Amino acid sequence: MYIKYIPNILCLFRIFCVFPFICSLIYGNRITAILTVILGSISDFFDGYIARKYKCETRIGTLLDPLADKIFANVVLWGMVAFHHVSFPYLCAYLILATALSFRDFALLLGSSFVLAKRLLIPLKPMYISKICTTLVFVFISYSIIFLGTNFRTSALCFFTNPIQHFLELFGVCLGYASILMVIATFIIYAIRFISSISNKC
């Protein structure tokens, strides 16, 4: 009976995760930071899974789920930069990714507001590729927190020799730019779908 409320509760939980994450950045607590990102990512998976499995998808849920993703991902990315938890190999990737993600999400918010205001019958449900994009962004964030956070109390890189450290940094940068390309790709796909839908309504 109450299972229909679980997906929306998980979405709200993901938004709530923003607060302990910011606290973990302020106090330099690596463990809390990574656990918060992991819990947020898990909630992102299970809210959609439960909604589909028990057929309890709602109009509110289709709006709340992507909104929770956007709030959580953007706050985490900009928080890492603002509190100087990103060292040089990751800094450019983080700045570009945070900017691209914020621009994409703002554009999607404007588009969704337009659809709702005009009462257009355009599906607002997130595409599967968008979920893949969000997962990749969360993986990149988790990876960088574990291996290259600079203002945390301990550095995981201190346990590795230089060659391994350089490989980890290179892999992390590649992961970051892969996330950037995925964000750009999803923005283009959403834009094409939106323009196509608007054209068909005219």
N, C-alpha and C positions, 0 to 999 in steps of 0.2 A: 504493500500500500504506500509506504513512504519512500520506496526506492526511486520514484520519479523525481524526488527532490535532491537526490544525491549528486547528479551531474552539476546542478547549479551551485550546490554547497561546495563542491570541489573547485568550481570556478572562483567562487568567493575566497576559498582557502588560498588559491594561487595568488590572488591580489593581496591577501593578508601577508603572504610570504615576503612581500616587499619590505615590510618593517623589520623583521629579524635580519634580513639580508643587509639592509643599510646599517643596522647596529653592528653586524659582524665586520663591516668595512670600517666603521668608526673605531672599533676596539681592536682591529687587526686579527680577528679570530678566523683562521682559515677553515677549521672544521665546520663551524656554524655556516660559513658562506657556502661551502660545497654541499652540505646537507640541505640547505635551503633551496639551492638550485636543483638538486636531485629530486627533492620532494615536489617542487613546482613542476618539474618535467613529468614526474609520475602522475600527478594530478591531471596534467594535460592529457595524458594517454587514457586514464581511466574514466574521465568524465564523458569523453566521446564513446568509449567502449561500452560503458553501462547504458548510455542513452540509446545506442544502436541495438544492443542485445535485448534490452527490455522494452524497446519501442516507446521510450518516454521522451523523445525529442520534442522540444517546445520552441515557440517563436522567441521567447525570452532567452532560452538556452543558446539558440543559434546566434544571438547577438552578444550574449554574455561571454561565451567561450572565446571568440576572437578578441573581444575587448580585454579579457583577463590576460590572454597571451601578449597582447600589445603593451599593456601596462607593465607586466612583469619583465618582459624582455627589454623594453626601453629603459626602465629604471635600473635594471641590473647593469646594462651596458654603460649608461652614462654615469652610474654610481662608481663603477670600476675606474673610469677615467677621472672623475671629479675627485675621488679620494686617493688618486695616484697609486692605484694597485696594479698598474700596467707598466711594465718596463719597455725599453725602446723597441725591441724586435716586434712587439705586439701593438705598440701605440698607434701607428698609422692604420693598421688593420682595424683596430677598435674604433678609431675616430671615423673612418670611412663607413664601417659597418653601422655604427650608431647613427650617423647622419643619414645613410641610405634607408635604414629601417624606420627612423622617425619620419622621414619624408614620405616613404611608402605608406606607412600607417596613417599619417595625416591625410594623404590623398584618398585612401580607402574610407576614412571617416567622413570626409566631405562627400564622397560618392554615395555612401550608405545613407547619409542624411538627405541627400537629394532624392534618392529612391523612395525613402519613407515619406518625405514631404510631398512628393508628386504622386504617391500611392501607386507606384509602378510595380508591375508583377515581374520583378527581376529577382532571381534567387540570391539571397545574401549569405547562404551557407558557405563556409570556407571550403576551398578545393583541397584535394588530397596533397597536391604539391606544396600547398601552403603549410600543411602539417609537417611535411618533410623539411621544409625550410626552417620552421620553428625548432624542430628537433636538432637540426644541424647547428643552429645558433646556440642552443643550450649546451650542446656537446663542446663547442668552441669555448664558451664561457667557462664550463667546468674544467676543461683541459688547461686553460690559462690560469685559473685559480690554483690548480694543483701544482703546475710546473713553473709558473712565471709571475706570480703575484709578488710585488716588491715590498709592500708595506705590511705584510703579514709577519707575525712573530717569528715564524720559522720559514725557511725556504727549502722546498723539496729538491731544488737543484743542487744544494750543497752536498747531497749524497752521491752525485754523479761526477764522473770525470769530464774533462772539457769536450772530447769528441762526442760523447753521448749528449752532453748539454747542448752542443751546437745542433745536433740532429733533432733534439726535442724542440728547440726554438724554431728551426726551419719547418718542421712538421706543423707546429702550431700556427706559424704565419700562413702556410698553405691552407690550413683548415679555416683560418680567418678569412682569407680571400675567396675561398670556395663558398663560405657563408655569404659574402658580399655578392658574388655572382648569382647565388640562389635568390637573394632578396631582390636583386634587379630583375631576374627572370620572372619571379612571381608578380612583380609590379607590372611588367609588360603584359603578362598573360591576363591579369585582372583588368588592365586598361583596355586591352583589345576586346575582352568579353563585355565590359561595360559599354564601350562605344558601339559595339555590334548590337547589343540589346537595346540601347537608346535609338539607334537607327531603325531597328525593326519596329519600334513602337510609334515612330513618326510616320 
